[in-house]
C-alpha cells in the first residue's frame, strides 16, 4: 500500500509506518485474526515472531488480567515486584547455566543498546562487530548496528562510530556450500580484526543466532563455534541476538542451543511475553557488576503486567509442549515448501529451523528482480485468507512465522493457500 493510499484511509496515523495489508483487525485467537468486516485470516506472521503462544493464549490472558488488578506499574528502582522475580526464576530454567543476571527493558532495540553498553564497560573497549544483513533496531544507537536495508539508516546520519561489518555466511547468496561460507566468513572476520578494529579495541561481536530481517538464514554450526573461539582468544564478548529466534521459535528455547555454544550476553524480546512490551538482557553477574549503579535503566523496564505475561508465556510454552510442536510442524512445513520448490524454479532456497523458515525467490538468477513477485504472492495469499511477510535486503524472501501451537491442519491450509497463490502469480 502506498503512502498516499495509507494517508487517505488512515489520515491521522503517521504514514512512516509501512502498511502491508488494508484490513482493520477486530480480534484474534490462536492462529487466526478476525477483521471488522467478518474475514478470518490464518496468521503466519505472529506480529513478526511475537505471539509465539498464539493470539490471546488463555493462560497469558488470565495472568495479565490478574496482575492488572494487583499492580500495573512498579518502577524497578523503587518497587521490587513478584512478577519480575517469578520471571527470573522461570528464565533461569531455560538459559545456559552460566547466565545468572537479568535486566529488563521494553523493546528489542533497547535490549541491544544496553547489551552494547554493558560490553563496552565490561571490557573497557569501544568497538563492536556486526554482520551483513543484520537487524538490531532502528533507534539512534541501534541503526548503526543494522545493515539489512538502507531505509533504516538513510537520512539519519551522522551515525555513531565504532561499529564494523563482517560478512555473514549466507551460503545461498554467496553461491557456496555451508562449509565454504563458514570458512570464508571466519577468514574475513579475522581480516577485519587485523585491518580495521584491533582485538584490544573490540568489545563485542554481535550476531543474530538466525539472521532475521536479513533473510531467515541459519548460520553453519562451525561458524558460530568459530566466533566463540575467536572471542575466547581475544577476550571479546560474544552477544547473541535472540530477539526474533528466542522462546521456542526454532524448536528450542533459544536458537543458540542448536550450535552448542554459550554466549556472554543474550538479548531477547518479541516472544518473551506474547505481545506485551518486554525485552531482556541476560548475562553473568560478574559482567553486570562492572557497571555503575544507575548507568542503564528506564521507567517502564520490567513492567509488572508484562513480566506476569512473560511468566505465563514460558509456562504455556512448556506445559503445552509448544517447542516439540514447533519441531514437528517445522518439518511438515519445510517438507511442503520444498515440494513447491521442485515445481517452481523461482523458489531458489528453502531454509530454517523449527517454525522460523524462509523461502527465497529469484528471477532470472537474481534476488533483486524477485521483490515484485514476492509482493504479489503475499497479496494473493491474503485475499485467500493467509498472512505472510517478506524479509531480506531485496524483500525477496517469504518468512514463515506461524504460532508455535499451530496445528497440522493449519499448516496444510497454509501450504494449500500458498500453492494457489503460486499458481495464480507465477507465470
C-alpha positions as CSV (number, residue, x, y, z in Angstrom):
1,X,0.0,0.0,0.0
2,X,1.4,3.4,-1.0
3,X,1.9,6.2,1.5
4,X,-0.8,8.2,-0.5
5,X,-3.4,5.4,-0.1
6,X,-2.4,4.9,3.5
7,X,-2.9,8.6,4.3
8,X,-6.3,8.6,2.5
9,X,-7.6,5.6,4.5
10,X,-5.9,6.3,7.8
11,X,-5.3,10.1,7.7
12,X,-4.2,10.6,11.3
13,X,-1.8,7.7,11.6
14,X,1.8,8.6,10.8
15,X,2.5,7.5,7.2
16,X,6.0,6.5,8.2
17,X,4.6,3.1,9.2
18,X,4.6,0.7,6.2
19,X,1.3,-1.0,5.6
20,X,1.3,-4.4,4.0
21,X,-2.4,-5.1,4.3
22,X,-5.5,-2.8,4.3
23,X,-7.9,-4.6,6.7
24,X,-8.8,-3.5,10.2
25,X,-8.5,-6.2,12.9
26,X,-11.3,-6.7,15.3
27,X,-10.0,-9.6,17.4
28,X,-7.6,-12.5,17.3
29,X,-7.5,-16.0,18.8
30,X,-4.9,-18.8,18.3
31,X,-3.7,-18.8,14.7
32,X,-6.4,-16.5,13.4
33,X,-7.1,-12.8,13.1
34,X,-10.7,-11.7,12.6
35,X,-11.3,-8.5,10.7
36,X,-14.1,-5.9,11.4
37,X,-15.7,-6.8,8.1
38,X,-16.0,-10.5,9.0
39,X,-13.0,-12.1,7.4
40,X,-11.0,-14.9,9.1
41,X,-7.2,-14.8,8.3
42,X,-4.7,-17.5,9.1
43,X,-1.8,-15.6,10.7
44,X,1.6,-16.9,9.8
45,X,3.3,-13.6,10.8
46,X,2.8,-13.7,14.6
47,X,3.3,-9.9,14.7
48,X,6.9,-10.6,13.4
49,X,7.6,-13.5,15.7
50,X,5.9,-12.1,18.8
51,X,2.8,-14.2,19.5
52,X,4.6,-17.5,19.8
53,X,1.9,-18.8,22.0
54,X,-0.8,-17.8,19.5
55,X,-3.1,-14.8,19.8
56,X,-4.6,-14.4,23.3
57,X,-3.5,-17.6,24.8
58,X,-5.9,-18.2,27.7
59,X,-3.1,-18.7,30.3
60,X,-1.4,-15.5,29.2
61,X,-4.7,-13.5,29.2
62,X,-5.5,-14.7,32.6
63,X,-2.1,-13.7,34.0
64,X,-2.5,-10.3,32.5
65,X,-6.0,-9.8,33.9
66,X,-5.0,-11.0,37.4
67,X,-1.8,-8.8,37.6
68,X,-3.7,-5.8,36.2
69,X,-5.9,-6.0,39.3
70,X,-2.9,-6.2,41.7
71,X,-0.2,-3.9,40.4
72,X,0.1,-2.3,37.0
73,X,3.2,-0.2,37.3
74,X,6.0,-0.8,39.8
75,X,9.2,1.1,38.8
76,X,12.1,-1.2,39.3
77,X,14.3,1.3,41.1
78,X,11.6,1.9,43.6
79,X,9.5,-1.3,44.0
80,X,10.6,-4.9,43.7
81,X,7.5,-6.9,42.5
82,X,6.7,-10.6,42.4
83,X,6.2,-11.0,38.7
84,X,9.8,-9.9,37.9
85,X,11.2,-12.3,40.5
86,X,9.0,-15.1,39.2
87,X,10.1,-14.3,35.6
88,X,13.8,-14.5,36.6
89,X,13.1,-17.9,38.2
90,X,11.5,-19.2,35.1
91,X,14.3,-17.8,32.8
92,X,16.9,-19.5,34.9
93,X,15.5,-22.8,34.0
94,X,15.9,-22.2,30.2
95,X,19.0,-20.1,29.7
96,X,22.6,-21.6,29.7
97,X,23.9,-22.3,33.2
98,X,26.4,-19.5,33.1
99,X,23.7,-16.9,32.6
100,X,22.6,-15.7,36.0
101,X,21.9,-11.9,35.8
102,X,18.7,-10.5,34.2
103,X,17.9,-6.9,33.2
104,X,14.6,-5.9,31.6
105,X,13.6,-3.2,29.2
106,X,10.7,-2.7,26.7
107,X,11.9,-3.4,23.2
108,X,14.4,-5.3,21.3
109,X,16.3,-2.1,20.3
110,X,16.6,-1.1,24.0
111,X,17.9,-4.6,24.8
112,X,20.6,-4.3,22.0
113,X,21.6,-0.8,23.0
114,X,22.1,-1.9,26.6
115,X,23.9,-5.0,25.6
116,X,26.5,-2.9,23.7
117,X,26.8,-0.5,26.6
118,X,27.4,-3.4,29.0
119,X,30.0,-5.0,26.7
120,X,31.9,-1.7,26.4
121,X,32.0,-1.1,30.1
122,X,32.9,-4.6,31.0
123,X,35.8,-4.9,28.5
124,X,37.0,-1.3,28.6
125,X,36.9,-1.3,24.8
126,X,34.8,0.7,22.3
127,X,34.3,-1.1,19.1
128,X,31.6,-3.7,18.1
129,X,31.5,-6.0,15.1
130,X,28.2,-6.9,13.4
131,X,27.4,-8.9,10.3
132,X,26.0,-8.1,6.9
133,X,22.2,-8.4,6.7
134,X,21.9,-7.8,10.4
135,X,18.9,-6.2,12.0
136,X,19.3,-5.0,15.6
137,X,16.9,-2.0,15.7
138,X,16.1,1.5,14.4
139,X,16.9,3.8,17.3
140,X,19.8,6.2,17.1
141,X,22.0,3.7,18.9
142,X,21.0,0.6,17.0
143,X,20.5,1.7,13.4
144,X,24.3,1.7,13.0
145,X,24.2,-2.0,14.0
146,X,21.6,-2.7,11.4
147,X,22.7,-3.5,7.8
148,X,19.8,-5.4,6.3
149,X,18.3,-2.3,4.4
150,X,19.5,1.2,3.8
151,X,16.0,2.6,4.6
152,X,16.7,2.0,8.3
153,X,19.7,4.4,8.2
154,X,19.2,6.8,5.2
155,X,18.9,10.5,6.2
156,X,19.6,9.9,9.9
157,X,23.4,10.5,9.9
158,X,25.9,11.0,11.1
159,X,25.7,7.6,12.6
160,X,27.5,6.6,15.8
161,X,31.1,5.4,15.4
162,X,32.8,2.2,16.5
163,X,30.8,-0.3,14.5
164,X,32.4,-2.6,11.9
165,X,30.6,-5.0,9.5
166,X,31.8,-8.5,8.6
167,X,30.3,-10.9,6.1
168,X,27.6,-13.3,7.3
169,X,27.9,-16.9,6.0
170,X,24.9,-16.6,3.7
171,X,25.7,-19.7,1.6
172,X,22.9,-19.3,-0.9
173,X,23.8,-15.7,-1.7
174,X,27.5,-16.4,-1.8
175,X,26.9,-19.4,-4.1
176,X,28.9,-21.6,-1.7
177,X,28.4,-24.7,0.4
178,X,27.8,-24.1,4.1
179,X,31.3,-25.2,4.9
180,X,32.8,-22.9,2.3
181,X,30.6,-20.0,3.5
182,X,31.6,-20.6,7.1
183,X,35.3,-20.7,6.3
184,X,35.0,-17.6,4.2
185,X,33.1,-15.6,6.8
186,X,35.6,-16.5,9.6
187,X,38.5,-15.6,7.4
188,X,37.0,-12.2,6.6
189,X,36.3,-11.7,10.3
190,X,40.0,-12.4,11.2
191,X,41.0,-10.0,8.4
192,X,38.7,-7.3,9.9
193,X,40.4,-7.8,13.3
194,X,43.8,-7.4,11.6
195,X,42.9,-4.4,9.3
196,X,40.1,-2.3,10.9
197,X,39.4,-2.9,14.5
198,X,42.2,-4.5,16.6
199,X,41.1,-7.1,19.1
200,X,42.3,-4.9,22.0
201,X,39.8,-2.2,21.0
202,X,36.9,-4.6,20.2
203,X,34.4,-5.0,22.9
204,X,31.9,-7.4,21.3
205,X,30.9,-9.5,18.3
206,X,27.1,-9.2,17.9
207,X,25.3,-11.9,15.9
208,X,21.8,-13.0,15.3
209,X,21.6,-16.7,16.1
210,X,19.4,-16.9,13.0
211,X,19.5,-14.0,10.6
212,X,16.1,-12.5,10.8
213,X,15.2,-9.4,8.7
214,X,18.2,-10.2,6.6
215,X,16.6,-13.3,5.1
216,X,16.0,-16.0,7.7
217,X,19.4,-17.5,7.2
218,X,20.7,-20.2,9.5
219,X,24.5,-19.9,10.0
220,X,26.6,-23.1,9.9
221,X,27.4,-24.6,13.4
222,X,31.1,-24.3,12.5
223,X,30.7,-20.5,12.1
224,X,29.1,-20.0,15.5
225,X,31.7,-22.2,17.1
226,X,34.4,-20.2,15.3
227,X,33.0,-17.0,16.7
228,X,33.2,-18.4,20.2
229,X,36.8,-19.4,19.7
230,X,37.8,-16.0,18.3
231,X,36.1,-14.3,21.2
232,X,37.8,-16.5,23.7
233,X,41.2,-16.0,22.1
234,X,40.9,-12.2,22.2
235,X,38.7,-11.7,25.3
236,X,36.0,-10.3,23.1
237,X,32.4,-10.6,24.3
238,X,30.0,-12.7,22.2
239,X,26.4,-11.3,22.1
240,X,23.7,-13.5,20.7
241,X,20.6,-11.5,19.4
242,X,17.7,-13.8,20.1
243,X,15.0,-11.2,19.8
244,X,13.3,-13.0,16.9
245,X,14.7,-16.5,17.3
246,X,14.1,-17.0,21.0
247,X,11.4,-18.6,23.1
248,X,10.8,-21.7,21.1
249,X,10.7,-20.2,17.7
250,X,13.3,-22.7,16.3
251,X,12.1,-25.7,18.3
252,X,14.4,-24.9,21.2
253,X,14.1,-22.2,23.9
254,X,16.9,-20.2,22.2
255,X,18.3,-20.8,18.7
256,X,21.8,-20.8,20.2
257,X,21.2,-24.3,21.6
258,X,21.4,-25.6,18.0
259,X,25.0,-24.6,17.9
260,X,26.2,-25.9,21.3
261,X,27.8,-22.5,22.2
262,X,27.3,-20.3,25.2
263,X,27.4,-16.5,24.7
264,X,28.4,-13.9,27.2
265,X,25.2,-11.9,26.7
266,X,21.8,-12.8,25.3
267,X,19.2,-10.2,24.1
268,X,15.6,-11.1,23.9
269,X,12.2,-9.5,23.3
270,X,9.3,-10.4,20.9
271,X,8.2,-13.9,22.0
272,X,9.2,-13.3,25.6
273,X,5.8,-12.0,26.7
274,X,3.3,-13.0,23.9
275,X,2.7,-9.4,22.8
276,X,3.3,-7.3,25.9
277,X,6.2,-4.9,25.6
278,X,9.1,-6.6,27.4
279,X,12.7,-7.3,26.5
280,X,15.7,-8.5,28.3
281,X,19.5,-8.6,28.5
282,X,20.7,-11.8,30.1
283,X,24.3,-12.2,31.1
284,X,26.6,-13.1,34.0
285,X,26.7,-11.4,37.4
286,X,30.5,-10.8,37.1
287,X,29.8,-8.8,33.9
288,X,26.9,-6.7,35.3
289,X,28.9,-5.9,38.5
290,X,31.3,-3.8,36.3
291,X,28.6,-1.3,35.6
292,X,27.9,1.8,37.7
293,X,24.6,1.6,39.5
294,X,22.0,3.6,37.5
295,X,24.0,3.6,34.3
296,X,21.3,1.7,32.5
297,X,17.6,1.8,33.2
298,X,14.2,3.1,32.3
299,X,10.8,4.0,33.7
300,X,8.9,1.0,32.2
301,X,11.5,-1.7,32.1
302,X,10.3,-4.9,33.8
303,X,6.7,-3.7,33.9
304,X,4.7,-5.8,36.3
305,X,1.9,-6.8,33.9
306,X,4.4,-7.5,31.1
307,X,6.5,-9.7,33.5
308,X,3.4,-11.6,34.5
309,X,2.7,-12.2,30.8
310,X,6.3,-13.4,30.5
311,X,5.9,-15.9,33.3
312,X,2.7,-17.2,31.8
313,X,4.3,-17.4,28.3
314,X,7.2,-19.6,29.5
315,X,4.8,-21.9,31.4
316,X,2.4,-22.2,28.5
317,X,5.3,-23.0,26.1
318,X,6.4,-25.7,28.4
319,X,3.1,-27.1,29.6
320,X,1.6,-27.2,26.1
321,X,4.7,-28.7,24.6
322,X,5.0,-26.0,22.0
323,X,8.7,-26.5,21.4
324,X,8.1,-30.1,20.4
325,X,5.2,-29.0,18.2
326,X,7.4,-26.3,16.6
327,X,9.9,-29.0,15.7
328,X,7.3,-31.3,14.2
329,X,5.3,-28.7,12.4
330,X,8.5,-27.2,11.2
331,X,9.4,-30.4,9.5
332,X,5.9,-30.6,8.0
333,X,6.1,-27.0,6.7
334,X,9.6,-27.4,5.3
335,X,8.7,-30.6,3.5
336,X,5.7,-28.9,1.9
337,X,7.7,-25.9,0.8
338,X,10.4,-28.0,-0.7
339,X,7.8,-29.8,-2.8
340,X,6.8,-26.4,-4.2
341,X,10.5,-25.7,-4.8
342,X,10.7,-28.7,-7.0
343,X,7.7,-27.4,-9.1
344,X,8.7,-23.7,-9.2
345,X,12.3,-22.8,-10.2
346,X,11.6,-19.3,-8.9
347,X,11.9,-20.7,-5.4
348,X,15.7,-20.7,-5.1
349,X,16.1,-21.8,-1.5
350,X,14.0,-23.1,1.5
351,X,15.8,-22.9,4.9
352,X,15.2,-22.6,8.5
353,X,14.9,-24.1,12.0
354,X,11.6,-25.1,13.7
355,X,9.0,-22.6,12.7
356,X,11.4,-19.9,11.6
357,X,11.5,-20.7,7.9
358,X,12.5,-18.6,4.8
359,X,11.5,-19.2,1.2
360,X,13.8,-17.2,-1.0
361,X,12.7,-16.3,-4.6
362,X,14.9,-15.5,-7.5
363,X,14.0,-14.3,-11.0
364,X,16.5,-14.7,-13.9
365,X,19.0,-15.8,-11.3
366,X,18.7,-12.5,-9.4
367,X,17.3,-11.7,-6.0
368,X,16.6,-8.1,-6.7
369,X,14.3,-9.0,-9.5
370,X,12.0,-11.1,-7.3
371,X,10.7,-8.4,-5.0
372,X,7.5,-7.8,-7.1
373,X,6.8,-11.5,-7.4
374,X,7.0,-12.0,-3.6
375,X,4.8,-9.0,-3.0
376,X,2.2,-10.4,-5.4
377,X,2.3,-13.8,-3.7
378,X,1.8,-12.1,-0.3
379,X,-1.3,-10.1,-1.5
380,X,-2.7,-13.1,-3.3
381,X,-2.3,-15.2,-0.2
382,X,-4.0,-12.5,1.9
383,X,-7.0,-12.5,-0.4
384,X,-7.3,-16.2,0.1
385,X,-7.0,-16.0,3.9
386,X,-3.3,-16.4,4.7
387,X,-1.0,-13.7,6.1
388,X,2.7,-13.8,5.2
389,X,5.6,-11.4,5.4
390,X,8.7,-10.8,3.4
391,X,12.3,-10.2,4.5
392,X,15.8,-9.9,3.1
393,X,17.6,-6.9,1.7
394,X,15.6,-7.2,-1.6
395,X,12.4,-8.3,0.1
396,X,12.6,-11.5,-2.0
397,X,12.2,-14.0,0.9
398,X,8.9,-15.1,2.4
399,X,9.3,-15.7,6.1
400,X,7.0,-18.3,7.7
401,X,6.3,-17.4,11.3
402,X,3.2,-19.4,12.5
403,X,2.4,-19.6,16.2
404,X,4.2,-22.5,18.0
405,X,0.9,-24.2,18.8
406,X,-0.2,-24.2,15.1
407,X,-1.9,-27.5,14.1
408,X,-1.1,-30.0,11.4
409,X,-4.4,-29.0,9.7
410,X,-3.5,-25.3,9.8
411,X,0.0,-25.9,8.3
412,X,-1.7,-27.8,5.5
413,X,-4.2,-25.0,5.0
414,X,-1.3,-22.5,4.8
415,X,0.6,-24.7,2.3
416,X,-2.5,-25.1,0.1
417,X,-3.2,-21.4,0.0
418,X,0.4,-20.7,-0.8
419,X,0.2,-23.2,-3.7
420,X,-2.9,-21.5,-5.0
421,X,-1.1,-18.2,-4.9
422,X,1.9,-19.5,-6.7
423,X,-0.3,-20.9,-9.5
424,X,-2.0,-17.5,-9.7
425,X,1.0,-15.3,-9.6
426,X,3.9,-17.2,-11.2
427,X,3.6,-17.1,-14.9
